[in-house]
Amino acid sequence: MNNQNKSKKIFLLYSLLVAGFLLFLGVMLITTIKYRDLPSLYAQNSSKAVRGSIISADGFNIATTIKLYKAVVNTYYIDPQKRELFIKLFSIYSEIDAKEVEQRLNKQKGIAVLSYNLPQKQAQYLKQLAFELRRLKVFIERKNPITGKTSLHGLSIIESGESREYAYDKLLTPIIGYPHKVEEDGYTYVKGVKGLEKKFENELQPKQDELSQGLRDINSYIILNKNSFTKQEINGLDVKLNIPISLQIRVENMLDIMKEDLQAKEVIATIMNSTNGKIIGMASSNRFLPKSIQKEDYQSLNSSMIEYSFEPGSVIKTVIFSILLDKGLVNPYDMVNGHNGRYTIGKKTITDEHKFDWLSAEDIIVHSSNVGIAQIAQKLTGSEFNQGLIDFGFSKASTPDLVYEKVGSVPSTMQLNNEIYKATCSYGYGMRANLMQLIRAYSAFNNNGRIVTPKIINCFIDNHRKEITIPNEEQIQVIKSTTADRMKSILIKTVNEGTGVKAKTAGLEIGGKTGTAHIVEEGKYVNEYNTAFIGFANDKESKYSIGVIVVKPKKSQFAAQTAVPVFKKTIDILVEDGYLKPTIIEDNASKPNVI
């Protein structure tokens, strides 16, 4: 009986083991053949490359790009018991008021965007928060009623676009220009519209986004090995300028003051190295905030240095005189009849502000005689006159570094064969030019007869901080070096004895020429003026060409009272900042005198 009971027990135990094993096999079979929503064995990370920066000569970022992120959460997956915890933690990490976070959650059921414009630093903090929220089980799994699958979605921080930042607000506008936003596949980019932002769009724009993919570990991080793939991020090139911020700020502040003092519409100034064309200062009194352009800023969006074309007035006399001198058609000591300040050619009567009976040819420039230049200009043929202006760079783009330049115009050979047209053009009427063209032309008088090309850009800088140099433009010999030396002496005399006397600076070599011209509006001359002073300032080591234009000054119509003082203040800034060093000589009494 005992053996029979024992056999039954063994059989029962064996049956249970077999049944358990069959049950195990059945479960395994079902698990094997049943579809499961398994996580991918692979992971992928990507990051957008960004637009390059614009950097000053002294290493400051004038325009930079920052990435923006959006914070997205699906309210359906937030545990109702931990909703308040989520709101509180998100508010702390994002610095968004808790009430505002709650309103956004309530307003957007399902997928809710809690912020569209998170800066990169906050986005990093929120990514850490997203991990902590999962650890704290703030999010719960939900079953899809249609598919029957369960899933869990937490807080997602996603790249949404980029923003262009201008750390120094209005500095260097309108030269630097401004961008606009472009959306592509849900990502917001910026593209240049004006100025340097537009001109160097191809160089500034990002080249290659970052991409990494491969097998993932338990924490969903990519396992970097020979089977993984990585594509490096290549941002746009940085553009480095020749203009230092420290100098630019001072010049802009000075122009702001002078605009108010002269009651002018605008005051513009440019400082260029006469020997290599590097622009170290380029400023306007009319500027704007690139990220916040208002309707009243519209007239300031254009760069007046190249986009404001005007009749240059008497500053062109120097160019015409140099052409005559270079061709041997005039001698600086030739005597010219001043006709007591009133001279008639055909039906045109030409007048001078200062009346002269006779004056030397060079004094036509020194004292800015319209009567004098109109007479000696007749020695040029129409072809010589036209070609001379073109050789000096008029009616051509002055710089490769800016866009939308208004190159102005010069009269045709046929027009200049007419003695009246030749006379009026000789003192700056009947042609148009911009400030940069005038600066470039005048560089010949301070550079042995060669004109240089104004260069705002120094170099490009790649992702490895390697500088990519820009080839220098060829310098063009427009007049003989001996002619340039003579013209330089005449311009120095103009400052020492003539219309530019207020620009004199002890210890420096200063030369230049004034110009005043009526403004044309709707095809007619109006009772308003542009005034100009174009010249140079040199010490023993440095040579700078400087140009100033004052648009519609109400205080005075004379360049000597408007443009020359701005020119002088520009020189003072160059001296104070160490760009120019006046010569100091000790006298017999061992007392330092500046000469």
Buried (B, 14 or more C-beta within 10 A) or exposed (E): EEEEEEEEEEEEEEEEEEEEEEEEEEEEEEEEEEEEEEEEEEBEEEEBBBBBBBBBBEEBBBBBBEBBBBBBBBBEBBBEEBBEBBBEBBBEBBEBEBEBBBEBBEEBEEEBEBBEEBEEEBBBBBBEBBEEBEEEEBBBEBEEEEEEEEEEBBBBBEBBBBBBBBEBEBBBBBBBBBBEEEEEEEBBBBBBBBBBBBBBBEBBBBBEBBBBBBBBEEEEEBEEEEEBEEEEBBBBBBBBBBBBBEBBBBBBEBBBEBBEBBEBBBBBBBBBBBBBBBBBBBBBBBBBEBEEBEEEBEEBBBBBBBBBBBBBBBBBBBBBBBBBBBBEBBEBEEEBEBBEBEBEBEEEEBEBEEEBEEBBBBBBBBBBBBBBBBBBBBBBEBEBBBBBBEBBBBBBBBBBBBBEBBBBBBBEBEBBBBBBBBBBBBBBBBBBBBBBBBBBBBBBBBBBBBBBBBBBBBBBBBBEEEEEEBEEBEBBBBBBEEBBEBBBBBBBBBBBEBBBEBBBBEBBBBBBBBBBBBBBEEEEEEEBBBBBBBBBBBBEEBBBBBBBBBBBBEEBBBBBBBBBBBBBBBBBBBBEBEBBBBEEEEEEEEEEEEE
